[in-house]
Each structure stands twice: as structure tokens, then as C-alpha cells.
């Protein structure tokens, strides 16, 4: 609660349709006297196309890194992936290929690249 605002958060919503504000009536009854709901909101989870976290240096950049894509496991995996990234930046420790952000970059040209194979 900050500046007279009470924020209620949900867990793992599996629908693109937010629940009606009335769904929170039991909670609102318990915190009575703090006001009425003003609005609802639903957002997207940070999940990669292959379901694995995206951890490492961003392709095409020498000083930009990412630590994202943990989806529902964010609270569980964020500390471990942050340590992995910190060790990579500070000591050059390897990052598993399955987490490497470059796995989503298609080659622009050249034999054997995804781009050249599509054009043939």
C-alpha cells in the first residue's frame, strides 16, 4: 500500500480475459474501508518462444545484456540466472547455449544459413 492505493495482484492467469473486479470481493471485504477498485489490468508473461530463459549478451551489442524469459518460474530462476550472468560478465564464465540470446537470430546471408535456405 502506497499513497492511499491498495494494489491486489493475481497469480497465474491462464486467460486473456481478466476476471471481473467482483471476483476480488472477498479480499475487499477483509480490507474494508480502503476504498473501491479503480481499474483492472492484465499483462503478458516474459516467456521465450522455446520456453528457456534468455540470458547473456545481446547480439550486435558489446555492453548490453539480458536476463529474461523465466515465465512462471521468474521468482525461482531469477537469482540463479542473475548469478550466471554476473559470473559471465565478471569472470567470463560460460552461459549454456540453451540460454544464449543469439539462438533467436537468423543469419542474413551465407551458405547454410536459415535465410539462404529459405530463398532456394
C-alpha positions, -999 to 999 in steps of 0.1 A, spaced: 0 0 0 15 33 -10 -1 68 -11 -36 56 -4 -36 30 -31 -40 -7 -24 -28 -30 -52 -40 -65 -55 -22 -90 -77 -32 -123 -91 -13 -154 -97 -11 -174 -129 -39 -162 -151 -44 -185 -180 -69 -165 -199 -66 -133 -220 -98 -122 -203 -93 -105 -169 -116 -116 -141 -144 -92 -132 -135 -69 -103 -162 -85 -83 -141 -117 -82 -120 -98 -56 -150 -91 -33 -139 -115 -5 -105 -98 -4 -120 -63 -5 -143 -73 24 -113 -82 46 -95 -49 38 -127 -29 41 -126 9 44 -97 13 20 -119 22 -10 -133 7 -41 -114 -9 -70 -105 17 -96 -93 -5 -125 -81 -39 -135 -52 -49 -157 -38 -80 -173 -3 -83 -189 19 -107 -207 44 -131 -191 80 -128 -201 84 -162 -219 107 -170 -248 95 -188 -279 113 -220 -268 104 -217 -231 140 -214 -219 153 -183 -202 172 -157 -223 204 -149 -205 236 -133 -219 250 -106 -242 225 -92 -267 236 -100 -303 251 -69 -320 260 -52 -287 292 -52 -267 278 -39 -235 241 -48 -233 229 -79 -216 195 -96 -209 181 -118 -182 145 -126 -191 121 -152 -202 117 -172 -170 79 -171 -173 61 -186 -143 95 -196 -128 108 -160 -125 110 -159 -87 126 -193 -87 151 -189 -115 159 -152 -114 186 -154 -87 204 -183 -104 202 -167 -138 214 -134 -124 244 -152 -108 251 -169 -141 250 -136 -159 271 -118 -133 298 -145 -134 298 -143 -172 303 -106 -172 328 -105 -144 348 -137 -150 340 -148 -185 321 -179 -172 302 -197 -200 264 -194 -203 246 -226 -215 238 -225 -252 202 -231 -244 200 -196 -227 221 -177 -253 201 -148 -268 217 -154 -302 197 -186 -307 169 -164 -320 190 -145 -346 186 -157 -381 217 -154 -403 212 -127 -430 231 -144 -458 256 -171 -465 256 -208 -473 238 -229 -448 220 -201 -431 183 -201 -425 179 -171 -448 197 -187 -477 179 -220 -473 145 -202 -475 155 -185 -507 164 -217 -526 
